[in-house]
Amino acid sequence: MSKSAMLRARLEPELKTHAEAIFSRLGLNPTQAITIFYRQVELHQGLPFSVAVPSAATSRTFDATDAGRDLVVCKDAGDMFKKLGI
């Protein structure tokens, strides 16, 4: 089948740069990556990953950590496990 359909999208330049660097490491160009995504949507009859709206508790946690509140800082993995009681 001939490739004649065109897709245009606007996104944040930094997101584009980061994603294209990953595509490059995978040996893909942006067109190939988008084609893979579309094929997966077609095969799954929807998005090929789960998408969910965060719960109220999760949203509060995100807001708190973004504001630098309620953080537990650990020196290393051992310190983290100790603070978790593991």
C-alpha positions in Angstrom: 0.0 0.0 0.0 1.3 3.4 -0.9 2.1 5.8 1.9 0.2 9.0 1.1 -1.6 10.0 4.3 -0.1 12.9 6.1 -0.1 13.5 9.9 0.7 16.9 11.5 1.1 17.4 15.2 2.4 20.1 17.5 4.3 19.1 20.6 6.8 20.6 23.1 10.2 20.8 21.4 12.0 19.2 24.4 9.6 16.2 24.3 10.2 15.9 20.6 14.0 16.0 21.1 14.0 13.4 23.9 11.7 11.0 22.1 13.6 11.2 18.8 16.9 10.5 20.7 15.2 7.3 22.0 13.9 6.4 18.5 17.4 6.9 17.2 18.9 4.5 19.8 16.3 2.0 18.7 17.2 2.5 15.0 13.9 4.1 14.2 13.1 7.4 12.6 10.0 9.4 13.8 7.8 8.1 10.9 8.6 4.5 11.7 7.9 5.1 15.4 4.6 6.7 14.7 3.7 3.8 12.3 4.5 1.3 15.0 2.3 3.2 17.4 -0.6 3.3 14.9 -0.2 -0.4 14.2 -0.4 -1.2 17.9 -3.5 1.0 18.3 -5.0 -1.0 15.4 -4.1 -4.4 16.8 -5.3 -3.5 20.3 -8.4 -1.7 19.1 -7.4 1.1 21.4 -4.3 2.5 23.1 -1.6 -0.1 23.5 -1.1 0.9 27.2 -3.5 1.7 30.1 -4.5 5.3 30.7 -6.1 6.2 33.9 -7.0 9.4 35.8 -5.1 9.5 39.0 -7.2 9.0 42.2 -7.7 12.0 44.6 -5.0 10.5 46.9 -2.5 10.1 44.1 -3.2 13.7 42.9 -2.6 15.1 46.4 0.6 13.1 46.6 1.8 14.4 43.3 0.9 18.0 44.4 2.8 17.6 47.7 5.9 16.1 46.1 5.9 18.8 43.4 5.8 21.4 46.2 8.6 19.6 48.1 6.4 18.5 51.0 6.2 15.1 52.7 9.4 13.9 51.1 11.5 11.2 52.6 15.1 11.6 51.4 17.4 8.5 51.5 21.2 8.4 51.3 21.1 5.1 49.4 19.1 1.9 48.9 20.1 0.6 52.3 18.9 3.7 54.0 15.6 3.5 52.1 15.0 -0.1 53.1 15.8 0.8 56.7 13.3 3.7 56.7 10.7 1.3 55.1 11.4 -1.2 57.9 12.5 -3.9 55.4 
